[in-house]
């Protein structure tokens, strides 16, 4: 990536030679070019929110920025990209969306996320640290910036306008109001599960901002909950890509002897899963881990993996995440262990499972979803 401060070598994480997607886009370039052309004073506390793969943090590392992200993969990408460009790792302070934000923010750079709720939560959390002199600039592709996005900046921080588009990217310029009364943060959000979905019916779900389907149970998970395996007894179960943890919580409610590991690369998701589990007073054993799939889980140590894999990486549609999740599951499962997957019919996950496991059984289906089972031989 060419920047006003020199070229930067960047890659996504985990690195895959077959991955042709770049670790930056036109909105990152537009923001960096604007900062240089306007001679923006990058002094005091510089905060970068929503950096996708560490492109902004790596480019601005000389200013000692604070990066705030919901993504474990983003943090790993940032570390790798700093090392790739021979930048000291402590040049950038890495915080998660669950960490307390800095007490004062002098420059706030926001890469607009896909989730409006996550943007709301982060702006509300940062608002007390923003002052009238704070430079606030957002960036995103045209398709990512909506009227609702601008209204959110204006409601929480102050008067907001947008730039002309360049290479299908836009900037958001916000003039913060003087510190005053700040709105209450509505996140996390809780709701009660409907009837007809098994043991979790009537129980509570807790969603932090940005977690998929924060207001209601999504139809794929609803279908999965109706067809979960029913075996009981001491066993190690993984809710892989756990989201709000409702699937793993269902396992624990049905079988208190099961040891359940909740895993997701989203800090917001794992916080939601732990809150959901605790809100329901589940009597079982549980571990909550933010990480890259099942990295760090010993081989042949798991009896059952439950998975509803995503098929988007930010705005890109890809099966790379699902493929890695399935491969991780096969490595972690004991002989005879099972991977259960729910997914849209058109994604043809059965083909991938047969390639990896040598087998794939259709457990249940409806016009939109399938539940598949693969056994490690």
N, C-alpha and C positions, 0 to 999 in steps of 0.2 A: 504494500500500500504506500503510495507516494503522499507525503504530508509536508506542510510548510517547514517542519523540523527535520526533514530527511525521510528516506525510505525505511519502511518497517517490514520485516519478514513475519508473516502471520499465518497461523493454521488453526483450524477448529480442534476440539478435543472430544473424544479420542481421535488421534490422527489415523486416517485411513487413506492409503494411496489411491483407492478407487473413488474417493469422495472428490467430486469436482466443484463443490460449493465453496465459495470464498469465506474467509473469516471476517469480512467487512462488506459494506455496500455503499451506495452513493450518499446515503444520509450521514454516515460517519465522515466521509470525505467533505461533505458540504459543511458540517459543523466545524471541523478542524480548519477548513479554509476561511470560514467566517471569523473564527476567533483570531486568526492571524491578520486578516485584512482589516478588521476593526481594532487591531492592536489591543485586544481585550486584556486587562490586567489579571493575569492568572496568579494572584497572590492571596495570602490568607489561606483559608481552608477551601480547597477545591473538591467538590463532591461529584462523582459520576454515578448516576443511577441507571440501571438497565443495560449496561454495556453487554453486548451479545457474546463476544469471544475475546474480550480484553483488548480490542483494537484501540478504543479511546484511551484506556488506561496506559497502554504501552506507548502510544504516541505522545501522551502528556506526562510521562513518568518523571521528567525532570522537574515538574512542579509539585511533586509529592502528593498526588491526589488520593482521595478516599473513594474506593469503589464499593457500591452497595448492590448486591445481586441476590436473586432468589435461587440461582443455579449453581450447584456444585460443579457442574461441567464448565461453567463460565470461569469460576475461580481457578480450576485446574488449567484451563486454556490460558488464562492471564499469567499464571506462574510460568507456564511453558513458553509463552510468547515473550515475556520479559527475559527469560534465560536465552531464548533464541536470538534476541537482539543485544545480548550482553549487558542487560540492565540489572542493577542490584535488586534482588527480590523485595527488600524492605523499602524500595522507592514508592511502592503503592501499598496503601493500607487496605486490606481486604475485609469487608464486613458483609454479613448476610442481612437479609430483610428481617430477621428475627433479633438482630443485635441492636442495642441502643444507638441511635444516630449521633453524629457529632453535635456538640452543644452550640456551635456557631458555624454557619455556612456563608462563605463570601462569594463563591462561584458555584452555581448549581447547573450541571449539564445532565439532561434527561434524554435517554434513548427511549422513545415511547414504546411501552410493552404492548403485547397483543391484548392483554387483559386490562380493561378500564378499571376494574375493581382494584387490581394491584397498583395501578397508577394512583388511584384515589388514596389508598392506604399509605403509600410511600410519601405522597405530597403532604398528607395530614401529619405523618410522623416527623417530617422535616420542617414543617411550617414554623414551629416555635424557634427554630435555629436560623430561619431566614429573616433578614432585616431589610430596611428600605434601600440600602446600598448594594444588596446582593445582585449579582449578574445571574439571570436565569435564562437559559437557552435550551429548548427542547429540539429534538430532531427525529425524523422518521420518514419512511416512504409515504408518498401521497395517499396510498390505499390504507395506511395505518393511522392517519391523522384525520379525525372527523370533527364535526361541530361539537359533539359531546366532549371530545378531548380538550378543545380550547375552553369550553365552559368550565371544565373541571379545574384547569389552571387558574382561570379567572375567579372562580368561587373560592378556592382555597388560598391562593397567593396574591392575585391582583390583576389589573388590566392586562389583557393578552391579545396579541395579534399574530398573524402568520405571514411568512415570506412568500415570495413567488417561488414556483417550483423550478428546480434544476435537476435534470436527469431523473425525474420522477421522485425527487426528494423535496421535503420542505423543512423549514425551521420554524420554531415557535418562540416568540419573544414575549417575556412576561416582566412587568414592572411591579415588584412586590410592594404591598402596602406596608406601612409602619406596623411594627408588632402590636397586636391588640388581642381581642378575644378570638380564639380559634375554635373552629367547629369540632364537636366530639367525633371520634373515630368509630364508625359502626362495625368495624371488624375486630375480632372474628364474628361470624354469623352462625347461629344454630337453628336447626329445625328438627321436627319429629318425623321419623320414617313412616311411610304408609303401611297399611295392612297388606297381607298377601305376598310377602317377600321372605318368608321363613322366620328364623329365630330372631332376627333383628327388627321385625315389625314392631312399631311403637317406640323404638329406642331413639336416642339422640345422635345427630351428626353435627360435628363442629367443623366449620370451614374457615380457614384464614383466607384473606384476599388473594385472588389469583388461582386458587385451586379449582379444577374443572367442576362445573355445575354446582356453584355455591348455594343456590337458592332451592334446589330440589335434587332428588336422586335421578341421575341420568339413566336413560332407558337401557343402555348396554349393561350397566352394573345391576340394574333391577333384574334383567334377564339372567345374569350370571348368578345372582343370589338365589334364584329359584332352582338352580341346578348344580349347586356345589356338592362335592363328594361327601358322603355321609359316614365314612369310617371313623372310628374312635380309638382312643388309646394313646400312650406316650408316643409322640412323633414331633418332628421339627418341620414347621410349615413356614413358607415365605410368601408374604403378600408383596409381590414384585411390581414396582410402580404403584405404590399403595394409595396415592391420592389422599383422600380424607380418612382412609383406613377402615371403611365400612366392611369390606370383604374379610380382612383379617379379624376384625372384631366379631363378625358372624361366626368365624371358625372358633374363636375363643369362647363365645357364648355357648356354642353347640358342644364343645369338647374342652372343658377346663384343664384336661391333662396335656393338651397340645402346647408346645412352645412355639410362639409365633414371632417371626421377624418381619417388621414393617420396613420396607426399603423404598426410597425415592431419591431422585437427584434434586428435587425441589425442597428447600428449607421450609417453605410455607406448607407443603404437603405433609412432611413428616411431623411438623408441629400440629397440624390438623389431625393426623392419625392418632397421635398421642393424646390430644385433647378429647377426641371421640372415644377412645378406649377408656380413658379415665372417667368421662362423663357417664358411662354406663356401668361403672362399678364391676368390670369384668373380673372374674376370679382367677383367670389363668396367668401364664407367664408370657411376658412380651418384651421385645427389644425394638428400639426405634433407631434407625440408622439412615443418615444422609450419605449418599455415595453414588458411585458409577456402577449401576447394576449390582451384580453379586461379587464384584471385586472384593477380595478379602474374606469371602466366605469359603471355608475349606472345601476341597473337592470331595464328593461322595459323603456329604454330611447332612443332606436334606432329604426328607421323605416326600414332600409335596410342595410344588410351586404353583401359585395362582397368579394369573397375569391378564391384564387388560391393556395391551401395549398401545402407546400413542403412534399415530402415523403422520405427525407433523413435527418438524423441527423449526420453530418460529413460523415463518410463512411458507417454508418449503415442505412439500409432500414427499415423504421418503419412507422406505421400509427398513432402513438401516438400523433404527433403534429396536424394532421388533426382532430383527435377525440377531442382534447382539444379545437381547434379553433371552431369546430361545437358546442361544449357544451357551450363555452363562448358566441357564437352568440345567442344561444337559450335563455340564461339568460338575455342578454342585449336587445333583441328585445321586442318591445311592442306587445301586442296581435294584430294579423293581420300583423305583420312585417314579412319580408322575408329575407331568406338567399339564395344567388345565388352563386353557386360553379362551377368552371371549373376544370376538371381533366381528366387524362388518363382513357380510358374505363376500363382497366383491374383492376383499383383500387376499383371499385364497391362502390363508395361513396354513391350510392342510398340506399344501405343496412344500412349504418350508419345513414343516414338522416331519414329513416323510423323508426329506433329504437328511435332516439332522438325526432323527430318532429311528428311522426305518419303519415307522408306523404312525398312524393318526386315526383316531376313532371319533366319529361324530356323536356327541353326547346328546345334544338338543339343537333345535333350530327354529327360527320363525322367519317371516319374510325378510327381515333385515339382519339378524344376528345368527351366529353359530357359536356353540360351545364345543371345543375340541379337547381331546385327551391324548397325550402321547406318553408312552412308558419307556423308561431307560432299560434296555436289555443288558 
